[in-house]
């Protein structure tokens, strides 16, 4: 059943009945990508051959060969479409998100493969929401992500990542939300992030932080001065609820993320929150998002050794790149990683080899 162009698939039973095998996934993906039949991405030709042995579509006009997943986030994948569909279904329908380890166990794939798949889906979610801007009445505030640390709290806290959070107000409740990781809380940085998130001319409500005045010069800016931080949630209730829920999801489900990957997790949270009323359509909407999304190379850049240390929320990594990647997964499996924080990579591996 389709509603507004998206098929309604409700619950695990409905999903397993709709996609019992790989061929059903291929047929559905073909229909969603080319609803009017195959169209060559190079010349637009509609007549084609299907090379069954390689599962490729060859255009009769320009002879270009195209796979079903080419140009999507699933491009060049060696993972079955059924596994991809399950990952999207879990990420779209679990209210608080799904941990990569939990998804890997449910789908029956490795943790490393599940992590790469989830990162690519998150990149598509972020791209999709870049097409939309918050408008109307918007509550706006910044928060700091990074777990509990001794010292100053709030603005100016050391070792944390500032995030600008905005949510539209529709009647008595929230509408859609957006979050952006900031380099700092300067007026210039707040202005850049606000322009990426909010439609010009909107009414923006903030607290009394002075940097918002020049940053929101292109908007109708209303200030609510907060004398006691304990009253912040009553002055700007919905944006603080969003902040609390996002932090709770990262802390409770994912058990911490690196600063480099934080934006992806926030984009996933906002994508799901902004579409919470489309019950049953979420999988189809996310599949369409992934079809439109660009192929991304995830985790191919070298990481510094400093990412191995840090606190629970900003120092957790799914693996170590360079030549240590598979060995570190073995270290994690032996439970050494948690006891090795603050040590160099060489010390970690000397610990591992002593136990072998």
C-alpha positions in Angstrom: 0.0 0.0 0.0 1.4 3.4 -0.9 0.5 6.7 0.7 1.8 9.9 -0.8 4.2 8.0 -3.0 5.8 5.9 -0.2 4.9 2.3 0.6 3.7 1.6 4.1 5.5 -1.3 5.7 4.6 -1.7 9.4 6.6 -3.8 11.9 9.0 -6.6 11.6 6.4 -9.1 10.4 5.4 -6.8 7.6 9.0 -6.1 6.6 10.0 -9.8 6.5 6.8 -10.6 4.5 7.6 -7.8 2.0 11.3 -8.7 1.6 11.7 -12.5 2.0 14.7 -12.8 -0.3 17.3 -11.0 -2.3 15.3 -10.8 -5.5 12.4 -9.0 -3.8 14.9 -6.4 -2.6 16.3 -6.0 -6.1 12.8 -5.6 -7.6 11.8 -3.0 -5.0 15.1 -1.0 -5.4 14.6 -1.0 -9.2 11.1 0.3 -8.8 12.1 3.0 -6.5 15.2 4.1 -8.5 13.5 3.9 -11.9 9.7 4.2 -11.4 9.1 4.7 -15.1 11.6 2.0 -16.2 15.3 2.0 -16.7 17.0 5.2 -17.8 20.7 5.4 -18.6 22.4 7.8 -16.1 24.8 8.9 -19.0 22.5 9.6 -21.9 19.0 9.0 -20.6 18.3 6.1 -23.0 15.5 3.8 -21.9 16.3 0.8 -24.1 18.7 -1.6 -22.6 20.0 -5.1 -22.2 20.3 -6.9 -18.9 23.5 -8.9 -18.4 22.3 -11.6 -16.1 25.8 -13.1 -15.3 27.0 -9.8 -14.0 23.7 -8.2 -13.0 24.3 -5.1 -15.1 22.1 -2.9 -17.3 23.7 -2.0 -20.6 22.3 1.0 -22.5 21.6 0.2 -26.2 22.6 3.7 -27.3 25.8 4.6 -25.5 26.7 1.1 -24.3 27.3 2.2 -20.7 26.9 -0.5 -18.2 25.2 0.4 -14.9 24.6 -1.7 -11.8 21.4 -1.3 -9.7 23.3 0.3 -6.9 25.6 2.6 -8.9 25.4 6.3 -7.9 23.8 5.4 -4.5 25.3 5.0 -1.1 25.3 1.3 -1.8 27.6 1.7 -4.8 30.2 -1.1 -5.2 28.8 -2.9 -2.2 29.6 -6.6 -1.7 26.9 -6.8 1.0 23.5 -8.3 0.1 20.7 -5.9 -0.5 18.7 -7.7 2.1 21.3 -6.8 4.7 21.2 -3.1 3.5 17.4 -3.1 3.7 17.5 -4.5 7.3 20.0 -1.8 8.3 17.9 1.0 6.9 14.7 -0.5 8.5 16.3 -0.6 11.9 17.9 2.9 11.7 14.6 4.4 10.4 12.2 2.7 12.8 13.9 2.4 16.2 12.9 5.6 18.1 16.2 6.0 19.8 18.3 4.6 17.0 20.1 1.2 16.9 23.6 0.5 18.1 25.9 -0.8 15.4 26.8 -3.9 17.5 23.1 -4.7 18.0 22.4 -4.2 14.3 25.3 -6.5 13.3 24.0 -9.2 15.6 20.4 -9.0 14.3 21.4 -8.9 10.6 24.2 -11.5 10.9 27.1 -9.4 9.6 30.4 -8.3 11.1 30.7 -5.2 13.3 33.1 -3.5 10.9 30.8 -4.0 7.9 27.7 -2.8 9.9 29.6 0.3 11.0 30.6 1.3 7.5 27.0 0.7 6.3 25.5 2.8 9.1 28.0 5.6 8.4 27.0 5.7 4.7 23.3 5.8 5.6 23.9 8.7 8.0 25.8 10.6 5.3 22.7 10.2 3.1 20.4 11.4 5.9 22.6 14.5 6.4 22.5 15.3 2.6 18.8 14.9 2.5 18.1 17.3 5.3 20.4 19.9 3.8 17.6 20.5 1.3 15.3 21.8 4.0 15.5 24.9 6.2 13.8 25.6 9.5 11.1 28.4 9.1 8.4 30.1 11.0 9.1 30.3 14.8 12.4 28.6 15.7 13.9 28.0 19.1 17.7 28.1 18.9 20.4 27.3 21.5 23.9 25.8 21.6 25.0 22.9 23.8 28.2 21.1 24.5 28.7 17.4 23.8 31.5 15.3 25.3 30.5 13.7 28.6 31.1 14.8 32.2 34.4 16.4 33.0 35.7 18.3 36.0 35.9 22.1 35.7 33.6 24.7 34.1 30.3 23.6 32.7 28.4 25.2 29.8 29.9 27.9 27.6 33.7 27.8 27.7 33.9 24.2 29.0 37.2 22.6 27.9 37.4 19.4 25.9 33.8 19.5 24.6 32.2 20.0 21.1 29.8 22.9 20.7 26.6 22.1 18.8 23.9 24.6 17.5 20.4 23.1 17.9 17.3 24.5 16.3 13.7 23.3 16.3 10.6 24.8 14.7 7.4 25.4 16.8 4.2 24.2 15.2 1.2 25.2 17.4 2.0 23.9 20.9 4.6 21.3 19.9 7.8 20.9 17.9 8.0 20.5 14.2 11.3 19.6 12.6 14.8 19.9 14.0 18.4 20.6 12.8 21.8 20.4 14.5 25.2 21.6 13.4 28.6 21.0 15.0 30.5 24.3 15.6 34.1 25.1 15.6 33.4 27.7 18.3 30.6 29.8 19.7 31.8 33.1 18.0 29.3 35.3 16.3 30.8 34.5 12.9 30.5 30.7 13.5 26.9 31.0 14.8 26.0 33.1 11.8 27.4 30.5 9.4 25.5 27.7 11.1 22.3 29.6 11.4 22.2 30.4 7.7 22.7 26.7 6.9 19.8 25.8 9.2 17.2 28.6 9.2 15.2 30.3 6.4 15.8 34.0 6.1 13.0 36.1 7.6 12.1 33.5 10.3 11.4 34.4 13.9 14.3 33.0 16.1 14.0 32.8 19.9 17.3 32.5 21.8 18.6 33.2 25.3 20.5 36.3 26.1 23.9 35.3 24.8 25.3 38.4 23.1 26.9 36.6 20.1 23.4 35.9 18.8 22.7 39.6 18.1 25.1 40.0 15.2 24.7 36.3 14.1 20.9 36.6 13.6 20.8 40.0 11.9 18.9 38.6 9.0 16.1 37.3 11.2 13.4 38.5 13.6 15.3 37.9 16.8 13.5 37.6 20.1 15.6 37.2 23.3 14.5 35.4 26.5 16.9 36.4 29.2 17.7 33.5 31.5 18.9 34.6 34.9 19.0 31.1 36.5 20.3 28.2 34.3 17.8 25.9 36.1 15.0 27.9 34.4 16.4 27.5 30.8 14.1 24.5 30.0 11.0 26.6 30.9 12.1 29.6 28.7 13.1 27.5 25.6 11.5 24.1 26.4 11.6 22.3 23.1 15.1 23.0 22.1 16.3 21.8 25.5 14.2 18.6 25.2 15.9 18.0 21.8 19.3 18.5 23.4 18.6 16.1 26.2 17.2 13.4 23.9 20.1 13.7 21.5 22.6 13.3 24.4 20.7 10.5 25.9 20.7 8.6 22.5 24.4 9.0 22.1 25.2 8.1 25.7 22.7 5.2 26.1 22.6 3.6 22.6 25.9 4.3 21.0 28.0 4.7 24.2 29.9 7.6 22.8 31.1 8.8 19.4 34.2 10.7 18.2 34.0 14.4 17.5 34.7 13.7 13.8 31.6 11.4 13.6 29.4 13.4 15.9 27.7 15.4 13.0 26.6 12.1 11.4 24.9 10.8 14.5 23.2 14.2 15.1 21.9 14.2 11.5 20.5 10.7 12.0 18.7 11.9 15.1 17.2 14.9 13.4 16.2 12.9 10.3 14.3 10.4 12.4 12.7 13.1 14.6 11.5 15.3 11.8 9.7 12.3 10.2 8.3 10.8 13.3 4.7 11.2 12.1 5.2 9.1 9.0 4.7 5.8 10.7 5.1 2.9 8.3 6.7 5.0 5.6 10.1 5.5 7.2 11.9 2.6 5.6 10.7 3.6 2.1 11.6 7.3 2.8 15.1 6.3 4.0 15.6 4.0 1.0 14.8 6.9 -1.3 17.2 9.1 0.7 19.9 6.5 0.2 19.2 6.3 -3.6 19.5 10.0 -3.9 22.6 10.1 -1.6 26.1 10.3 -3.1 28.5 7.4 -2.7 30.8 8.1 0.2 34.2 6.6 1.1 33.9 6.1 4.9 36.9 5.6 7.1 39.6 5.7 4.4 41.5 8.6 5.9 44.3 8.0 8.3 43.6 8.8 11.9 45.9 10.2 14.4 47.0 8.2 17.5 45.2 10.7 19.7 41.8 9.2 18.8 42.7 6.2 20.9 42.5 8.2 24.1 39.8 10.4 25.7 36.7 10.0 27.7 33.7 7.7 27.1 31.8 10.0 24.8 34.5 11.6 22.6 37.2 8.9 22.6 35.4 5.8 21.5 36.3 4.5 18.0 35.0 1.6 16.0 38.5 0.5 15.0 41.9 1.9 14.2 42.9 2.8 10.7 46.3 2.3 9.2 47.7 -1.2 9.5 46.3 -1.6 13.0 42.6 -1.9 12.1 42.1 -5.7 12.3 44.5 -6.1 15.2 42.7 -3.5 17.2 39.4 -5.4 16.7 41.1 -8.4 18.2 42.3 -6.3 21.1 38.7 -5.0 21.7 37.5 -8.6 21.6 40.0 -9.6 24.3 38.7 -6.7 26.5 42.1 -5.0 26.5 41.0 -1.7 24.9 39.1 -0.5 27.9 42.1 -1.0 30.1 44.5 0.6 27.7 43.2 4.2 27.5 46.0 6.7 27.8 48.6 4.2 26.4 50.3 4.5 23.1 49.4 2.1 20.3 52.7 0.3 20.6 52.0 -0.3 24.3 48.6 -1.7 23.5 49.9 -4.2 21.1 52.7 -5.3 23.4 49.9 -6.0 25.9 48.0 -8.0 23.3 51.0 -10.1 22.3 51.9 -11.0 25.9 48.4 -12.5 26.2 48.6 -14.6 23.1 
